Amino acid sequence: MIERLNHVAIVVPDLEAAIRLYKDVLGATVTEPIDLPAHGVTVAFIDLGNTKIELLYPLGEKSPVMSYLNKNSSGGVHHLCFEVDDIKVTCDHLVEKGMRILGNGEPELGAHGKPVIFLHPKDFCGTLIEIEQT
């Protein structure tokens, strides 16, 4: 069902500092930050060829990642994103297996403009999982 790891998302308390860290210390190429108001975050991506790292920063006080930062002031790994061919078939399969899809249960457009869903971390060993249609 899952095909490959698309990205690892890291919540950061200071996006510009995180971008500088990855650029200056690790020599990575980092995209310009993009505001995603529908998701309440600003993101920047580090492309590693075989996968990406997504830097997440809260966009406003009601951002879903704000509570994460309130508990983990230094930031940290937030979620893993896996690719699938058909997100609708995947959703049906996951629900059939008793997995909980967060939100309204329907795919929404993600940072790459493709349909995504998030799965409850309690169903996946304490890890928030994002599924993205390729």
N, CA, C and O of each residue as an XYZ file, in Angstrom:
536
protein
N       0.826     -1.185      0.000
C       0.000      0.000      0.000
C       0.877      1.259      0.000
O       0.849      2.023     -0.964
N       1.666      1.487      1.081
C       2.540      2.655      1.044
C       3.703      2.352      0.113
O       4.177      1.219      0.035
N       4.153      3.383     -0.589
C       5.174      3.175     -1.612
C       6.547      3.669     -1.190
O       7.530      2.935     -1.294
N       6.622      4.888     -0.722
C       7.913      5.404     -0.271
C       7.695      6.526      0.719
O       6.612      7.106      0.803
N       8.731      6.818      1.456
C       8.693      7.932      2.399
C       8.801      9.223      1.610
O       9.795      9.445      0.919
N       7.794     10.074      1.704
C       7.822     11.354      0.997
C       8.623     12.376      1.789
O       9.503     13.044      1.246
N       8.309     12.495      3.099
C       9.065     13.433      3.931
C       8.909     13.125      5.413
O       7.996     12.420      5.843
N       9.839     13.685      6.170
C       9.766     13.715      7.626
C       9.541     15.176      7.988
O      10.300     16.048      7.563
N       8.503     15.444      8.769
C       8.179     16.820      9.140
C       8.712     17.120     10.533
O       8.536     16.338     11.467
N       9.367     18.271     10.651
C       9.935     18.717     11.915
C       9.322     20.067     12.256
O       9.386     21.001     11.456
N       8.728     20.173     13.439
C       8.217     21.462     13.916
C       9.403     22.238     14.483
O      10.204     21.701     15.247
N       9.500     23.493     14.100
C      10.614     24.332     14.552
C      10.086     25.598     15.224
O       9.076     26.151     14.790
N      10.765     26.067     16.287
C      10.315     27.281     16.963
C      10.734     28.558     16.237
O      10.174     29.625     16.491
N      11.719     28.459     15.330
C      12.216     29.617     14.579
C      12.567     29.117     13.180
O      13.600     28.481     12.976
N      11.700     29.413     12.232
C      11.870     28.885     10.874
C      13.136     29.412     10.214
O      13.879     28.646      9.600
N      13.388     30.697     10.331
C      14.587     31.271      9.687
C      15.862     30.668     10.261
O      16.804     30.392      9.519
N      15.902     30.462     11.578
C      17.080     29.844     12.203
C      17.246     28.405     11.723
O      18.368     27.957     11.483
N      16.135     27.676     11.582
C      16.199     26.293     11.108
C      16.699     26.239      9.670
O      17.513     25.383      9.326
N      16.217     27.144      8.835
C      16.672     27.196      7.441
C      18.167     27.473      7.387
O      18.894     26.815      6.643
N      18.635     28.449      8.176
C      20.070     28.760      8.211
C      20.879     27.547      8.680
O      21.939     27.253      8.127
N      20.378     26.848      9.696
C      21.068     25.676     10.221
C      21.262     24.616      9.127
O      22.366     24.104      8.943
N      20.189     24.295      8.411
C      20.294     23.281      7.370
C      21.149     23.753      6.195
O      21.876     22.957      5.602
N      21.068     25.045      5.851
C      21.872     25.575      4.744
C      23.345     25.706      5.137
O      24.229     25.189      4.455
N      23.591     26.402      6.242
C      24.964     26.760      6.605
C      25.757     25.624      7.230
O      26.953     25.494      6.972
N      25.116     24.804      8.042
C      25.834     23.729      8.726
C      25.865     22.452      7.890
O      26.906     21.803      7.784
N      24.727     22.091      7.298
C      24.651     20.828      6.560
C      24.773     20.997      5.041
O      24.867     20.007      4.315
N      24.771     22.239      4.560
C      24.934     22.483      3.128
C      23.735     22.106      2.283
O      23.875     21.857      1.085
N      22.561     22.059      2.887
C      21.347     21.658      2.177
C      20.759     22.811      1.374
O      20.987     23.983      1.675
N      20.008     22.453      0.356
C      19.219     23.425     -0.397
C      17.830     23.420      0.216
O      17.203     22.368      0.345
N      17.351     24.599      0.594
C      16.056     24.732      1.267
C      15.173     25.658      0.442
O      15.619     26.714     -0.006
N      13.916     25.259      0.242
C      12.989     26.100     -0.513
C      12.644     27.356      0.294
O      12.863     27.424      1.503
N      12.109     28.324     -0.406
C      11.587     29.509      0.280
C      10.371     29.097      1.110
O       9.630     28.203      0.703
N      10.156     29.722      2.249
C       8.971     29.396      3.061
C       7.681     29.690      2.314
O       7.581     30.660      1.562
N       6.695     28.826      2.538
C       5.372     28.976      1.929
C       4.333     28.941      3.044
O       4.320     28.016      3.857
N       3.466     29.945      3.083
C       2.360     29.960      4.043
C       1.236     29.075      3.525
O       0.836     29.171      2.365
N       0.728     28.208      4.409
C      -0.410     27.348      4.083
C      -1.525     27.640      5.089
O      -1.704     26.887      6.047
N      -2.277     28.730      4.878
C      -3.304     29.130      5.844
C      -4.332     28.043      6.139
O      -4.813     27.951      7.268
N      -4.678     27.225      5.158
C      -5.668     26.169      5.378
C      -5.178     25.133      6.386
O      -5.982     24.455      7.027
N      -3.861     25.012      6.525
C      -3.274     24.055      7.459
C      -2.680     24.736      8.693
O      -2.238     24.064      9.625
N      -2.672     26.071      8.697
C      -2.168     26.813      9.848
C      -0.667     26.722     10.041
O      -0.180     26.813     11.168
N       0.079     26.542      8.944
C       1.534     26.417      9.050
C       2.234     27.162      7.919
O       1.653     27.441      6.871
N       3.493     27.470      8.168
C       4.420     27.911      7.141
C       5.415     26.777      6.989
O       5.892     26.229      7.983
N       5.735     26.419      5.742
C       6.620     25.276      5.500
C       7.784     25.676      4.605
O       7.686     26.596      3.793
N       8.881     24.962      4.777
C      10.017     25.022      3.863
C      10.493     23.584      3.716
O      10.449     22.814      4.675
N      10.947     23.219      2.527
C      11.363     21.840      2.268
C      12.854     21.761      1.957
O      13.429     22.622      1.292
N      13.447     20.694      2.468
C      14.827     20.347      2.173
C      14.758     19.086      1.320
O      14.310     18.041      1.792
N      15.198     19.176      0.070
C      15.134     18.027     -0.832
C      16.427     17.237     -0.717
O      17.514     17.770     -0.937
N      16.302     15.970     -0.372
C      17.463     15.104     -0.205
C      17.594     14.091     -1.336
O      18.372     13.143     -1.233
N      16.846     14.284     -2.404
C      16.901     13.359     -3.536
C      15.936     12.206     -3.373
O      14.983     12.079     -4.141
N      16.174     11.356     -2.369
C      15.300     10.199     -2.174
C      14.146     10.485     -1.229
O      13.223      9.677     -1.127
N      14.179     11.615     -0.537
C      13.088     12.043      0.347
C      13.277     13.526      0.666
O      14.195     14.166      0.151
N      12.411     14.063      1.511
C      12.500     15.473      1.894
C      12.360     15.592      3.416
O      11.868     14.688      4.092
N      12.804     16.726      3.917
C      12.508     17.126      5.289
C      11.634     18.363      5.159
O      11.959     19.295      4.424
N      10.524     18.360      5.881
C       9.610     19.505      5.877
C       9.785     20.239      7.206
O       9.596     19.653      8.271
N      10.141     21.501      7.142
C      10.221     22.329      8.334
C       8.870     23.002      8.508
O       8.398     23.703      7.612
N       8.248     22.790      9.660
C       6.912     23.324      9.960
C       7.016     24.410     11.015
O       7.676     24.239     12.041
N       6.364     25.519     10.753
C       6.326     26.622     11.709
C       4.878     27.084     11.835
O       4.181     27.188     10.826
N       4.410     27.364     13.053
C       3.007     27.767     13.213
C       2.685     29.071     12.487
O       3.460     30.027     12.517
N       1.545     29.085     11.846
C       1.034     30.278     11.175
C      -0.152     30.753     12.001
O      -1.293     30.374     11.734
N       0.115     31.579     12.999
C      -0.933     32.077     13.883
C      -1.053     31.255     15.148
O      -0.569     30.126     15.227
N      -1.703     31.838     16.130
C      -1.848     31.213     17.449
C      -2.738     29.976     17.439
O      -2.644     29.145     18.343
N      -3.600     29.838     16.434
C      -4.503     28.684     16.373
C      -3.932     27.551     15.516
O      -4.641     26.602     15.182
N      -2.678     27.653     15.172
C      -2.022     26.632     14.362
C      -2.055     25.286     15.076
O      -1.851     25.225     16.288
N      -2.311     24.201     14.332
C      -2.311     22.877     14.955
C      -0.943     22.471     15.504
O      -0.868     21.587     16.357
N       0.139     23.095     15.036
C       1.459     22.750     15.570
C       1.848     23.601     16.775
O       2.884     23.361     17.395
N       1.023     24.593     17.110
C       1.327     25.432     18.271
C       1.308     24.613     19.559
O       2.162     24.801     20.426
N       0.350     23.715     19.690
C       0.298     22.899     20.905
C       1.521     21.988     20.987
O       2.008     21.699     22.081
N       2.019     21.534     19.834
C       3.242     20.734     19.819
C       4.407     21.551     20.366
O       5.172     21.062     21.197
N       4.544     22.798     19.903
C       5.626     23.654     20.384
C       5.460     24.022     21.855
O       6.448     24.181     22.571
N       4.215     24.158     22.307
C       3.994     24.458     23.721
C       4.493     23.316     24.603
O       4.947     23.550     25.723
N       4.410     22.089     24.106
C       4.878     20.915     24.861
C       6.356     20.630     24.616
O       7.028     20.056     25.473
N       6.867     21.030     23.445
C       8.254     20.745     23.035
C       8.862     22.039     22.506
O       8.912     22.253     21.295
N       9.317     22.887     23.395
C       9.734     24.234     23.005
C      10.901     24.259     22.019
O      11.083     25.252     21.314
N      11.685     23.202     21.956
C      12.787     23.143     20.995
C      12.341     22.596     19.643
O      13.123     22.579     18.692
N      11.082     22.148     19.550
C      10.583     21.535     18.324
C      10.884     20.046     18.316
O      11.245     19.474     19.344
N      10.736     19.423     17.159
C      11.024     18.002     17.030
C      10.268     17.369     15.888
O       9.523     18.039     15.173
N      10.464     16.061     15.718
C       9.794     15.328     14.642
C       8.296     15.338     14.908
O       7.854     14.985     16.002
N       7.524     15.736     13.922
C       6.074     15.875     14.049
C       5.326     14.727     13.380
O       4.425     14.139     13.978
N       5.697     14.406     12.137
C       5.024     13.312     11.436
C       5.875     12.751     10.310
O       6.863     13.347      9.880
N       5.448     11.572      9.846
C       6.038     10.934      8.674
C       5.000     10.955      7.567
O       3.814     10.756      7.829
N       5.424     11.191      6.339
C       4.501     11.205      5.205
C       4.892     10.116      4.218
O       6.032     10.048      3.759
N       3.911      9.259      3.901
C       4.114      8.181      2.940
C       3.272      8.424      1.695
O       2.190      9.005      1.769
N       3.775      7.978      0.559
C       3.065      8.120     -0.709
C       2.231      6.880     -0.999
O       2.605      5.761     -0.648
N       1.084      7.107     -1.653
C       0.226      6.031     -2.152
C      -0.260      6.410     -3.552
O      -0.277      7.585     -3.920
N      -0.656      5.391     -4.326
C      -1.190      5.634     -5.678
C      -2.593      6.223     -5.654
O      -2.887      7.157     -6.400
N      -3.453      5.688     -4.807
C      -4.868      6.057     -4.807
C      -5.313      6.303     -3.366
O      -5.500      5.360     -2.597
N      -5.479      7.553     -3.015
C      -5.781      7.888     -1.626
C      -7.181      7.432     -1.214
O      -7.398      7.101     -0.048
N      -8.123      7.409     -2.138
C      -9.488      6.966     -1.809
C      -9.496      5.478     -1.457
O     -10.104      5.079     -0.464
N      -8.826      4.662     -2.263
C      -8.719      3.228     -1.974
C      -8.002      3.036     -0.642
O      -8.393      2.192      0.164
N      -6.952      3.823     -0.416
C      -6.203      3.736      0.842
C      -7.088      4.107      2.027
O      -7.067      3.424      3.051
N      -7.861      5.176      1.900
C      -8.775      5.585      2.981
C      -9.754      4.467      3.305
O      -9.950      4.123      4.470
N     -10.363      3.906      2.279
C     -11.329      2.817      2.495
C     -10.680      1.642      3.215
O     -11.267      1.072      4.134
N      -9.482      1.283      2.804
C      -8.755      0.173      3.422
C      -8.438      0.478      4.893
O      -8.619     -0.373      5.764
N      -7.970      1.688      5.153
C      -7.598      2.057      6.521
C      -8.807      2.064      7.457
O      -8.728      1.580      8.586
N      -9.916      2.612      6.984
C     -11.136      2.631      7.793
C     -11.616      1.205      8.052
O     -12.039      0.870      9.159
N     -11.544      0.376      7.021
C     -11.924     -1.037      7.172
C     -11.072     -1.736      8.239
O     -11.553     -2.629      8.936
N      -9.821     -1.330      8.359
C      -8.909     -1.910      9.338
C      -9.030     -1.251     10.718
O      -8.309     -1.613     11.647
N      -9.950     -0.274     10.847
C     -10.184      0.359     12.142
C      -9.311      1.560     12.439
O      -9.276      2.027     13.578
N      -8.606      2.072     11.445
C      -7.756      3.233     11.642
C      -8.601      4.506     11.602
O      -9.615      4.567     10.907
N      -8.175      5.511     12.350
C      -8.907      6.777     12.421
C      -8.233      7.832     11.557
O      -7.051      8.131     11.726
N      -8.998      8.389     10.633
C      -8.530      9.491      9.803
C      -8.925     10.778     10.514
O     -10.087     10.970     10.873
N      -7.950     11.656     10.712
C      -8.215     12.905     11.422
C      -8.999     13.884     10.551
O      -9.090     13.720      9.334
N      -9.558     14.896     11.190
C     -10.362     15.888     10.476
C     -11.720     15.311     10.138
O     -12.314     14.580     10.931
N     -12.210     15.646      8.948
C     -13.534     15.168      8.541
C     -13.482     13.802      7.850
O     -14.501     13.307      7.368
N     -12.301     13.201      7.803
C     -12.164     11.876      7.205
C     -11.959     11.878      5.703
O     -11.789     10.822      5.093
N     -11.974     13.059      5.108
C     -11.811     13.189      3.658
C     -10.463     13.814      3.331
O      -9.972     14.645      4.095
N      -9.849     13.429      2.198
C      -8.579     14.042      1.793
C      -8.723     15.545      1.567
O      -9.758     16.031      1.109
N      -7.646     16.265      1.903
C      -7.545     17.701      1.641
C      -6.269     17.925      0.853
O      -5.394     17.059      0.829
N      -6.153     19.077      0.207
C      -4.928     19.373     -0.528
C      -3.826     19.717      0.463
O      -4.026     20.516      1.378
N      -2.656     19.104      0.270
C      -1.511     19.334      1.141
C      -0.551     20.346      0.548
O      -0.876     21.038     -0.416
N       0.637     20.425      1.134
C       1.646     21.407      0.751
C       2.122     21.248     -0.684
O       2.579     22.216     -1.292
N       2.024     20.041     -1.239
C       2.461     19.803     -2.612
C       1.309     19.898     -3.605
O       1.475     19.577     -4.782
N       0.126     20.342     -3.131
C      -1.035     20.457     -4.002
C      -1.667     19.116     -4.334
O      -2.431     19.007     -5.293
N      -1.354     18.097     -3.546
C      -1.900     16.753     -3.767
C      -2.772     16.363     -2.581
O      -2.579     16.884     -1.483
N      -3.731     15.452     -2.780
C      -4.603     15.038     -1.676
C      -3.814     14.335     -0.569
O      -2.958     13.488     -0.828
N      -4.135     14.717      0.683
C      -3.495     14.105      1.852
C      -4.533     13.805      2.925
O      -5.605     14.409      2.971
N      -4.184     12.855      3.785
C      -4.940     12.588      5.009
C      -3.926     12.414      6.129
O      -2.753     12.129      5.886
N      -4.397     12.588      7.360
C      -3.566     12.315      8.522
C      -4.252     11.236      9.346
O      -5.475     11.223      9.492
N      -3.438     10.330      9.882
C      -3.941      9.209     10.667
C      -3.595      9.411     12.138
O      -2.512      9.887     12.478
N      -4.529      9.043     12.997
C      -4.372      9.260     14.433
C      -3.098      8.589     14.946
O      -2.866      7.411     14.672
N      -2.269      9.332     15.692
C      -1.018      8.750     16.203
C      -1.223      7.552     17.133
O      -0.355      6.682     17.210
N      -2.340      7.493     17.829
C      -2.577      6.359     18.728
C      -2.773      5.059     17.960
O      -2.638      3.974     18.526
N      -3.093      5.166     16.670
C      -3.250      3.975     15.836
C      -1.924      3.514     15.231
O      -1.854      2.428     14.656
N      -0.861      4.335     15.354
C       0.424      4.049     14.722
C       1.598      4.265     15.672
O       2.517      5.036     15.394
N       1.540      3.569     16.790
C       2.671      3.545     17.738
C       3.084      4.942     18.200
O       4.266      5.196     18.430
N       2.112      5.846     18.338
C       2.403      7.195     18.811
C       2.940      8.139     17.753
O       3.405      9.231     18.080
N       2.885      7.737     16.480
C       3.417      8.564     15.403
C       2.294      9.069     14.509
O       1.486      8.286     14.010
N       2.249     10.391     14.309
C       1.304     10.970     13.364
C       1.761     10.595     11.961
O       2.922     10.793     11.606
N       0.838     10.048     11.161
C       1.151      9.606      9.797
C       0.339     10.433      8.814
O      -0.871     10.599      8.970
N       1.017     10.945      7.807
C       0.369     11.626      6.688
C       0.475     10.699      5.485
O       1.525     10.109      5.230
N      -0.624     10.579      4.750
C      -0.656      9.811      3.512
C      -0.909     10.795      2.374
O      -1.855     11.580      2.429
N      -0.069     10.754      1.350
C      -0.192     11.671      0.213
C      -0.314     10.873     -1.078
O       0.456      9.947     -1.332
N      -1.294     11.251     -1.881
C      -1.446     10.603     -3.188
C      -0.387     11.141     -4.136
O      -0.154     12.348     -4.203
N       0.254     10.231     -4.871
C       1.295     10.667     -5.826
C       0.684     11.006     -7.158
O       1.398     11.390     -8.085
